[in-house]
Amino acid sequence: MKHDEFIKHVQTVAQLSSKDEAERATRATLETIKERIVGDEASQLAAQLPKEFGQYLHGREGENGDTFGLNEFVERVSKKAGTEPTTAATHVKAVFTVLASAVTPGEFADVRANFSEDYSELFPA
């Protein structure tokens, strides 16, 4: 999936009014994913995404992810994107939904395995 297509899908799923909002939501979510998951897994995810997104996922190779729960994840995305937490949660759900279709099922399962069950409401069913 190409960058513009990915952003358009996020915009549609999250019902955002602009591509800029979808870009901010995607960047904030990917940067927070990078903080949460094992660094090498973030690099593997980046390899399957448009190269523009790689910068948001690289930089923690060889490191373990930070352990924080759902509320902290949403709060971090909220701060990065400059949105309210309830809005950020909607954006995260949209990005995860698009990620699920943009990467191989095995890669998405690997990413999902880095998140505890309390995150299940953010992932597509």
PLY file of the C-alpha trace (Angstrom):
ply
format ascii 1.0
element vertex 125
property float x
property float y
property float z
element edge 124
property int vertex1
property int vertex2
end_header
0.00 0.00 0.00
1.36 3.42 -0.94
1.61 6.37 1.45
-1.28 8.37 0.00
-3.52 5.32 -0.12
-2.71 4.48 3.53
-3.47 8.06 4.65
-6.70 8.14 2.62
-7.84 4.92 4.30
-7.04 6.31 7.76
-8.94 9.49 6.87
-11.95 7.47 5.76
-12.00 5.00 8.66
-11.51 7.74 11.30
-13.89 10.09 9.43
-11.35 12.89 9.44
-11.89 16.08 7.50
-8.37 16.34 6.07
-5.37 14.33 4.98
-3.26 16.43 7.37
-5.30 15.12 10.30
-4.89 11.56 9.04
-1.14 12.12 8.66
-0.87 13.43 12.25
-2.92 10.51 13.59
-0.77 8.02 11.70
2.52 9.61 12.78
1.46 9.83 16.44
0.23 6.24 16.48
3.31 4.79 14.77
5.66 6.75 17.04
3.83 5.39 20.06
3.84 1.85 18.65
7.63 2.23 18.35
7.81 3.10 22.06
5.61 0.16 23.07
6.91 -2.79 21.02
10.26 -4.52 20.73
12.53 -2.38 18.52
13.29 -5.11 16.02
9.57 -5.73 15.56
9.07 -2.03 14.82
11.74 -2.28 12.10
10.03 -5.33 10.61
6.73 -3.44 10.56
8.43 -0.45 8.91
9.77 -2.74 6.18
6.21 -3.54 5.10
4.95 0.05 5.13
5.54 2.99 2.80
9.06 4.33 3.36
7.68 7.65 4.64
6.45 5.81 7.73
9.80 4.16 8.46
11.12 7.26 10.22
8.34 6.95 12.78
9.23 3.33 13.58
13.03 3.29 13.48
15.39 4.26 16.26
14.85 1.63 18.95
16.37 -1.39 17.23
17.64 -3.93 19.74
15.66 -2.39 22.60
12.71 -3.83 24.47
9.46 -1.94 24.28
8.23 0.10 27.22
5.53 -1.49 29.31
2.50 0.77 29.55
-1.21 0.14 29.34
-3.98 1.23 27.04
-4.69 4.55 28.76
-1.03 5.58 28.64
-0.83 4.58 24.96
-3.85 6.73 24.09
-2.52 9.61 26.22
0.82 9.54 24.39
-0.90 9.53 21.00
-3.14 12.36 22.18
-0.17 14.54 23.16
1.74 13.81 19.96
-1.27 14.52 17.74
-2.57 17.48 19.74
-6.00 15.94 20.23
-8.25 14.92 23.09
-7.78 11.34 24.35
-11.21 10.20 23.12
-10.36 11.52 19.65
-6.91 9.93 19.81
-8.47 6.54 20.66
-10.61 6.77 17.52
-7.55 7.66 15.47
-5.53 4.77 16.90
-8.34 2.33 16.04
-8.35 3.65 12.48
-4.58 3.33 12.10
-4.62 -0.23 13.49
-7.46 -1.12 11.11
-5.50 0.16 8.12
-2.28 -1.48 9.36
-4.09 -4.82 9.47
-4.79 -4.56 5.75
-1.47 -2.94 4.78
0.89 -5.62 6.12
0.92 -9.41 5.99
-1.32 -11.20 8.49
1.77 -12.71 10.11
3.40 -9.32 10.60
0.23 -7.84 12.04
-0.04 -10.83 14.42
3.56 -10.21 15.50
2.77 -6.57 16.24
-0.44 -7.51 18.05
1.50 -9.97 20.23
3.40 -7.01 21.71
0.21 -5.63 23.23
-1.62 -6.98 26.28
-5.30 -7.90 26.25
-6.33 -4.50 27.60
-5.51 -3.12 24.13
-8.00 -5.41 22.36
-10.56 -2.63 21.91
-8.09 -0.76 19.67
-7.52 -3.66 17.28
-9.88 -4.70 14.49
-12.05 -7.70 15.37
0 1
1 2
2 3
3 4
4 5
5 6
6 7
7 8
8 9
9 10
10 11
11 12
12 13
13 14
14 15
15 16
16 17
17 18
18 19
19 20
20 21
21 22
22 23
23 24
24 25
25 26
26 27
27 28
28 29
29 30
30 31
31 32
32 33
33 34
34 35
35 36
36 37
37 38
38 39
39 40
40 41
41 42
42 43
43 44
44 45
45 46
46 47
47 48
48 49
49 50
50 51
51 52
52 53
53 54
54 55
55 56
56 57
57 58
58 59
59 60
60 61
61 62
62 63
63 64
64 65
65 66
66 67
67 68
68 69
69 70
70 71
71 72
72 73
73 74
74 75
75 76
76 77
77 78
78 79
79 80
80 81
81 82
82 83
83 84
84 85
85 86
86 87
87 88
88 89
89 90
90 91
91 92
92 93
93 94
94 95
95 96
96 97
97 98
98 99
99 100
100 101
101 102
102 103
103 104
104 105
105 106
106 107
107 108
108 109
109 110
110 111
111 112
112 113
113 114
114 115
115 116
116 117
117 118
118 119
119 120
120 121
121 122
122 123
123 124
